[in-house]
Amino acid sequence: MDTRILFFAGLREALGTGSESLALPAGIATVGALRDHLAARGESWSALATVKNLRVVVNQQMVGLDAPLKAGDEVAFFPPVTG
């Protein structure tokens, strides 16, 4: 089962996509590990590792980077938003 990943606001614009489905690679067991895995894609993806105050939601619950992941989770990344 794939994990659905959502990107919002400036991240969505920088990455050129609002979502993707990904089978969690072996060793990716936390939100932080997923973020690092995606950031390792390079170029615009590295923004995931450098955005300050990145917010993460798993299955519609705000979590920290140490939150565990399992196949089928929905993970959403939100950069800080100003208004």
Backbone bond lengths (Angstrom), bond angles and torsions (degrees), N, CA, C in turn:
res aa  C-N    CA-C-N  psi(-1)  N-CA   C-N-CA  omega(-1)  CA-C   N-CA-C  phi
1 M - - - 1.456 - - 1.537 107.93 -
2 D 1.305 116.10 136.15 1.458 121.47 -178.67 1.521 112.06 -85.01
3 T 1.316 114.40 155.16 1.454 122.65 173.08 1.525 106.96 -95.29
4 R 1.304 117.07 131.96 1.473 121.05 178.36 1.519 107.38 -92.66
5 I 1.319 116.48 129.66 1.458 122.16 -178.10 1.519 108.29 -119.28
6 L 1.337 116.00 129.10 1.452 122.38 -178.75 1.525 109.69 -116.13
7 F 1.319 116.53 143.27 1.461 122.88 178.77 1.522 108.20 -125.11
8 F 1.331 116.52 135.19 1.460 120.36 -175.99 1.517 112.01 -123.75
9 A 1.323 114.73 160.27 1.466 125.58 174.10 1.527 111.32 53.93
10 G 1.338 117.16 -130.50 1.459 121.82 -175.88 1.514 113.74 -60.69
11 L 1.324 117.37 -31.29 1.472 119.50 177.41 1.517 110.69 -64.16
12 R 1.302 115.50 -43.14 1.476 120.21 179.35 1.527 110.32 -60.11
13 E 1.313 116.03 -42.25 1.461 120.02 179.31 1.523 111.05 -67.10
14 A 1.327 116.61 -44.70 1.468 120.64 -178.03 1.524 112.11 -64.81
15 L 1.333 116.55 -37.73 1.464 121.21 -176.30 1.524 112.49 -86.19
16 G 1.320 116.69 -18.91 1.463 120.26 -179.48 1.507 113.36 75.31
17 T 1.333 116.48 17.83 1.466 120.69 178.10 1.523 109.42 -152.32
18 G 1.311 115.53 149.42 1.454 120.66 177.50 1.508 113.30 -99.67
19 S 1.339 116.30 -14.24 1.465 118.33 -178.50 1.519 110.72 -164.84
20 E 1.308 114.16 163.19 1.462 121.62 171.33 1.523 108.37 -160.00
21 S 1.306 115.54 160.99 1.461 122.36 173.37 1.513 107.76 -111.58
22 L 1.325 115.86 138.70 1.453 120.85 -174.36 1.525 109.54 -145.01
23 A 1.312 116.21 129.99 1.464 119.47 170.51 1.519 106.02 -75.28
24 L 1.325 117.25 125.27 1.462 120.29 -177.84 1.523 110.06 -61.91
25 P 1.334 117.15 121.59 1.464 119.84 176.95 1.528 110.52 -66.61
26 A 1.311 116.78 156.67 1.467 121.04 176.99 1.519 108.66 -56.57
27 G 1.303 116.29 138.42 1.460 121.52 177.84 1.517 114.00 90.67
28 I 1.312 118.00 -7.54 1.470 120.54 177.81 1.530 107.00 -95.90
29 A 1.335 114.86 96.76 1.464 119.32 -174.37 1.524 113.32 -117.67
30 T 1.343 117.34 -6.78 1.463 120.51 -179.61 1.526 110.06 -132.51
31 V 1.319 114.91 165.36 1.458 121.00 177.03 1.528 110.13 -60.74
32 G 1.324 117.18 -42.02 1.457 120.90 179.69 1.519 112.27 -61.97
33 A 1.329 116.56 -40.73 1.465 120.36 178.41 1.526 110.66 -66.07
34 L 1.329 117.49 -37.58 1.463 120.80 176.52 1.518 110.13 -65.15
35 R 1.329 116.59 -45.52 1.463 119.93 178.09 1.529 110.88 -57.09
36 D 1.335 116.87 -46.41 1.465 120.69 -179.98 1.528 111.57 -64.06
37 H 1.327 116.61 -39.11 1.469 121.57 178.22 1.531 110.58 -61.51
38 L 1.327 116.50 -45.20 1.463 120.31 179.72 1.528 110.67 -68.50
39 A 1.326 117.27 -40.85 1.471 121.52 -179.39 1.527 111.37 -63.08
40 A 1.329 117.16 -29.65 1.466 121.55 -179.07 1.529 112.37 -68.71
41 R 1.317 117.58 -8.97 1.466 120.74 176.79 1.526 110.64 -65.81
42 G 1.325 116.83 -18.25 1.461 121.25 176.75 1.510 113.75 91.87
43 E 1.333 114.30 -178.31 1.453 124.98 178.93 1.521 112.47 41.69
44 S 1.315 118.90 -123.50 1.462 121.64 -174.94 1.523 112.49 -63.72
45 W 1.323 117.54 -25.47 1.464 120.90 -179.49 1.526 112.22 -65.73
46 S 1.318 117.12 -26.23 1.465 119.68 -179.22 1.526 111.81 -63.89
47 A 1.330 117.25 -17.32 1.461 120.70 177.20 1.527 111.71 -58.81
48 L 1.319 117.72 -29.34 1.461 120.08 178.82 1.520 112.04 -59.39
49 A 1.328 117.04 -33.11 1.463 120.81 -178.33 1.525 112.47 -88.09
50 T 1.320 117.28 -16.22 1.457 119.35 -175.05 1.519 114.35 -107.11
51 V 1.327 118.18 -13.89 1.468 121.28 179.45 1.522 109.06 -65.44
52 K 1.338 115.65 125.60 1.466 119.68 176.45 1.515 108.80 -80.31
53 N 1.316 115.99 145.65 1.463 122.76 178.46 1.525 113.35 61.07
54 L 1.328 116.11 34.43 1.461 120.71 176.50 1.522 109.03 -61.86
55 R 1.291 116.75 131.47 1.470 122.25 177.23 1.517 108.27 -103.07
56 V 1.330 115.06 141.65 1.458 120.24 179.81 1.524 109.01 -131.58
57 V 1.313 115.24 136.47 1.454 122.61 178.51 1.521 107.49 -124.18
58 V 1.322 116.43 129.43 1.466 121.63 175.46 1.519 107.44 -118.24
59 N 1.308 115.38 121.85 1.466 121.73 -179.45 1.530 111.24 51.63
60 Q 1.347 114.68 43.31 1.459 124.30 175.87 1.528 113.83 67.54
61 Q 1.338 116.36 23.98 1.468 122.31 175.49 1.521 108.79 -124.86
62 M 1.343 117.73 127.24 1.456 121.73 177.60 1.530 108.16 -64.39
63 V 1.344 116.03 132.45 1.464 121.21 -177.01 1.524 110.30 -137.46
64 G 1.318 115.57 167.63 1.453 121.94 173.32 1.517 110.28 -93.13
65 L 1.328 115.01 173.54 1.465 119.76 -178.92 1.523 113.08 -66.73
66 D 1.327 117.75 -16.72 1.466 120.84 179.69 1.529 112.71 -89.50
67 A 1.331 117.42 2.73 1.468 121.02 -179.61 1.528 110.33 -65.04
68 P 1.330 117.18 137.43 1.467 120.32 179.47 1.530 111.79 -73.17
69 L 1.318 114.95 152.97 1.467 122.04 176.97 1.513 109.93 -122.28
70 K 1.332 114.68 153.09 1.465 120.65 172.55 1.520 107.92 -142.29
71 A 1.297 116.05 159.21 1.461 121.06 178.95 1.526 109.20 -55.01
72 G 1.308 116.17 139.46 1.453 121.63 178.93 1.518 114.18 93.69
73 D 1.342 117.90 -8.95 1.460 120.27 177.53 1.524 110.28 -67.80
74 E 1.321 115.46 155.85 1.457 122.05 170.25 1.515 106.85 -109.71
75 V 1.322 116.61 122.99 1.463 122.80 -177.23 1.517 108.15 -117.37
76 A 1.335 116.38 127.79 1.464 120.69 178.67 1.515 109.48 -121.24
77 F 1.343 116.11 132.28 1.451 122.67 178.39 1.530 108.70 -107.61
78 F 1.352 116.50 128.11 1.454 123.21 179.78 1.526 109.52 -124.19
79 P 1.327 117.75 121.88 1.463 118.30 172.09 1.524 108.29 -76.25
80 P 1.337 117.69 166.02 1.462 118.23 175.42 1.524 109.78 -61.19
81 V 1.305 116.38 143.85 1.463 121.41 -177.72 1.526 107.76 -117.69
82 T 1.309 116.22 133.64 1.458 120.00 175.03 1.508 109.44 -110.12
83 G 1.293 115.81 156.68 1.446 117.22 -177.43 1.478 113.81 -139.49
